[in-house]
Amino acid sequence: IDPVTTMRIESVLTDLKSTVTIVLVTNLLAQARRIADRTMFLLDGQIVEEGPTESLFGDARDPRTADYTAGKFG
């Protein structure tokens, strides 16, 4: 999807999230950080860490989460 369409979709999701629960699966870290209130990091089918988005991106408890959000793998 082109950047303009992506931003439109994100805008709609941001508007909707105040009234409905949305589960979004994405491999775009910047997108998750922009629109998610809570984030879950899964690795090899297992939940590694879950919590407020800013905590996962800024102060991850698990080193695998920190490495992934820093772009060290994935």
Secondary structure, DSSP 4 states (H G I P E B T S, - for coil): --HHHHHHHHHHHHHHTTTS------S-HHHHHHH-SEEEEEETTEEEEEEEHHHHHHS-SSHHHHHHHTTS--
